Amino acid sequence: MKSEPTTGRPGAGRQPGITSHTGLAMVVVMTGVLITAVDTTIVVLALPEIERGLHVALSSVIWIVIGYLLVITLLATQVGRLGDMFGRVRMYEMGFLVFILGSLACALAWDESAIIGFRILQGIGGAFVTANSGAVIADLYPPQRRGRAYGYNAVGWSLGAVLGIVVGGLIVTYISWRWIFWINVPIGTAALILATRVLHEHGERARRHFDLLGMVTLGLGLFGVLWAMTTLATATFDASVAGYLIGGVVLIGVFVLVELRQDEPMLHLSLFKIPMLAPSLLAALFQGLANFAVLFLVIMYLQGPRGLSPIHASLLLVPGYVVGSGVGPFAGRMADRFGPVLPATVGLGIQVIALFIYAQLSLESGLWLVVVASVVNGVGASAFFPANNSAVMKASPSEVFGISSGMLRTFANIGMVFSFSVAILVASRSISKHLAFAIFVGTTSLHGHLASAFTTGLHAAFYASMGFMALAAVLSATRGQGVRGLSAKSR
């Protein structure tokens, strides 16, 4: 890997973001985001085939998704810290390598334990990529140009989601679920080779220490709560579920106490003293809690009450991702010109409208309504992400870019890992939990009275998501316009 000496001045005397390799560097960063986005949507489509092919228990199949997200959540700040210590580019490239190896292992998985374990390995690589990508962009671009850069990064996510839906649907339907992982190997390898040639270190190195106690207590706490919630999706509440739930909540409380006493905690709570940072991180959490479930809920509606196949159901969501990919760079430029508060808050408001449209779906609704809602949702999400990312990185002192980027991913992912569990619990209130879960993973469909009852449950889930999204919008709006002044002082 080619690296420039770290002198504390980005780019060794050059203005970051105006080198000849910046465009290629941005392509590499977008590719990393793209392949992690592909694996978020593509695996959802493949769950029924993975379940049948590897004889995975119905109650365990969702951990193929949640396990991947949970490990990214736990490692995001820690590997961001590694980026501050040893170089963000180096850690980003290491993430590519681990992700490729994890994908290769997933393609060769032979049973339930293997696929979940290898997905966790894949998640470790994804954590290195996602936690350091924001910091790499912050090193490449000056503050006044980062909004546009994060907008292009949002394009990478949208394109990855589209490819995951289209290519994944075709692969799962006509080839084999194993190829959803094989396909990452050549793409990731090519991107890794390009990364070693065009990405260079710009940031200042800093000494950091790991917060293993914090990571363990948070990990066990989140696992306990998630295990209880996913168990409730297929079973009734009993003493075992209560034990996991109470134990998880207690451990999360212990985690907070540990963090308050650590010199270098996993979650740098002192950063919450920066006025712009706390609401930005919390907005990311509640946006993830509200929005990540949308993909699941809509697919449940289309595969369950409407009886569509996974590929036909998912293709209806493609227009939203396509339109959203065009909005991202524009929203980023708006954030650069007017500050991040307006585009981020407007984006969240637009997503509230999309959720309201989804909540009107019935057994007689035209499928065009799903397309309209997905486009509105895509526009809102693409307006929020680049502006909110820009707000976090502008408010963060440059010497902790890696920690701040990792914290952003941690808060967003905490919302995402709980999003499915909350949605399935609310949606299954009017039908058997076990049957609702089976609809999600695509192993059954609904007709008649059950279809009508389940659609009513989905409405409740969409309205719950609207509440979370509205809370995110309120948090976003309370940031004020002080980020630029604070950013200047930080630097």
FENPE-V372028 format. One record per backbone hydrogen bond with DSSP energy under -0.5 kcal/mol. NH is the residue of the N-H (numbers start at 1). CO is the residue of the C=O. If there is no record, write none. Layout:
# FENPE-V372028
NH CO
NH CO
This chain:
# FENPE-V372028
2 196
3 1
7 5
10 8
12 9
13 10
14 11
18 15
22 19
25 21
26 22
27 23
28 24
29 25
30 26
31 27
32 28
33 29
34 30
35 31
36 32
37 33
38 34
39 35
40 36
40 37
41 37
42 38
43 39
44 40
45 41
46 42
47 43
47 44
50 46
51 47
52 48
53 49
54 50
55 51
56 51
60 57
61 57
63 60
64 61
65 62
66 62
67 63
69 65
70 66
71 67
72 68
73 69
74 70
75 71
76 72
79 75
80 76
81 77
82 78
83 79
84 80
85 81
86 82
87 83
91 87
92 88
93 89
94 90
95 91
96 92
97 93
98 94
99 95
100 96
101 97
102 98
103 99
104 100
105 101
106 102
107 103
108 104
108 105
109 106
115 111
116 112
117 113
118 114
119 115
120 116
121 117
122 118
123 119
124 120
125 121
126 122
127 123
128 124
129 125
130 126
131 127
132 128
133 129
134 130
136 132
137 133
138 134
139 135
140 136
141 137
142 16
145 142
146 142
146 143
149 145
150 146
151 147
152 148
153 149
154 150
155 151
156 152
157 153
158 154
159 155
160 156
161 157
162 158
163 159
164 160
165 161
166 162
167 163
168 163
169 165
170 166
171 167
172 168
173 169
174 170
175 171
179 176
180 177
181 178
182 178
183 179
184 181
185 181
185 182
186 182
187 183
188 184
189 185
190 186
191 187
192 188
193 189
194 190
195 191
196 192
197 193
197 194
198 194
199 195
206 84
212 210
215 211
216 212
217 213
218 214
219 215
220 216
221 217
222 218
223 219
224 220
225 221
226 222
227 223
228 224
229 225
230 226
231 227
232 228
233 229
234 231
235 231
242 238
243 239
244 240
245 241
246 242
247 243
248 244
249 245
250 246
251 247
252 248
253 249
254 250
255 251
256 252
257 253
258 254
259 255
260 256
261 257
261 258
262 258
262 259
265 262
268 266
269 267
271 268
272 269
273 270
274 271
275 273
277 274
278 274
279 275
280 276
281 277
282 278
283 279
284 280
285 281
286 282
287 283
288 284
289 285
290 286
291 287
292 288
294 291
295 291
296 292
297 293
298 294
299 295
300 296
301 297
302 298
303 299
304 300
306 301
307 304
308 302
313 309
314 310
315 311
316 312
316 313
317 314
318 314
318 315
320 317
321 317
322 318
323 319
324 320
325 321
326 322
326 323
327 323
328 324
329 325
330 326
331 327
332 328
333 329
334 330
335 331
336 332
337 333
338 334
339 335
343 339
344 340
345 341
346 342
347 343
348 344
349 345
350 346
351 347
352 348
353 349
354 350
355 351
356 352
357 353
358 354
359 355
360 357
361 358
365 362
369 366
370 367
371 367
372 368
373 369
374 370
375 371
376 372
377 373
378 374
379 375
380 376
381 377
382 378
383 379
384 380
385 381
386 382
387 383
388 384
389 385
390 386
391 387
392 388
393 389
394 390
395 391
396 392
400 397
401 398
404 400
405 401
406 402
407 403
408 404
409 405
410 406
411 407
412 408
413 409
414 410
415 411
416 412
417 413
418 414
419 415
420 416
421 417
422 418
423 419
424 420
425 421
426 422
427 423
428 424
429 426
430 427
431 428
436 432
437 433
438 434
439 435
440 436
441 437
442 439
443 438
444 438
446 304
450 447
451 447
452 448
453 449
454 450
455 451
456 452
457 453
458 454
459 455
460 456
461 457
462 458
463 459
464 460
465 461
466 462
467 463
468 464
469 465
470 466
471 467
472 468
473 469
474 470
475 471
476 472
477 473
478 474
479 476
480 477
482 479
484 481
486 482
487 483
488 484
489 485
490 486
491 487
